[in-house]
Amino acid sequence: MSWQYQIIKTKNGYQICEVYYTKGKPTMWTDEVSPSGETLKELKEDFKLYRQAFKRPILEVKGKKLI
């Protein structure tokens, strides 16, 4: 299983979430998350990962699945 930050469209708008993949398919996701770190350097690194979400396809919640 792997994960990445990805934009998800919900009935309430767009948010960045952690999306977990199994065999290349999204299987789980978190509620909206925000960049964090114990140091300023860690926060900057996490923010870089967030920016990558804008380069990926936007997923949409349909029922209990992401498409």
N, C-alpha and C positions, 0 to 999 in steps of 0.2 A: 504494500500500500504506500502511496506517495500523496503529497498534498502540495497545493499552491494557493496563493491569493488570487481570487477571481471575482469579477463583477457579476452580481446576480440581480436580475430584475424580479421584483416581487409586486404584489398588488399595491404596495405602499411606496414604490419607487425603486431606486437602485442603491446597492450597498456592496461593500467589499467584504468578502467572507473567506474563510479557509475552506477550500474544497478538497475533499479526499477522493482519490482515484484508486480503483481496483481494476487491473487488467485494462487500463486506458479509459475507463468509463467512470464518470462522477457517481459516487455511491453515498457520500455523506457531506454535510456542510455545517458550518457553525453559524451562530447568530453573527450579526455585524461585529467586526473587530476594529481596533485602532492600533496604529504603530506604537511600539513600546520598547523599552530597553532599560537596563540597570545603569548604563552609562550613556553619555551623549553619542559616543561612537556606535554603540549597539542600536540606539534609536535611529541614527542615520542609515545603518545597514538595513534595518527593518523597513524603513521608509523606501529604500531602493526596491525592495521586494514588492511593496505596495504599488509602486509606479509600474512595475511589469504587468500588473493586472490589466492596465489599459491597453496592452498590446495583445491580449488574449480575447477569444470570442466571449461575448456576454451570454451567460446562461440564464434560463428562466425557470422559475418554480411552477410546475404544473402538478397540482395535487400534492403528492409526497415525493415527486421526482424532479430532477433537474434535466432540462433538455437544452 
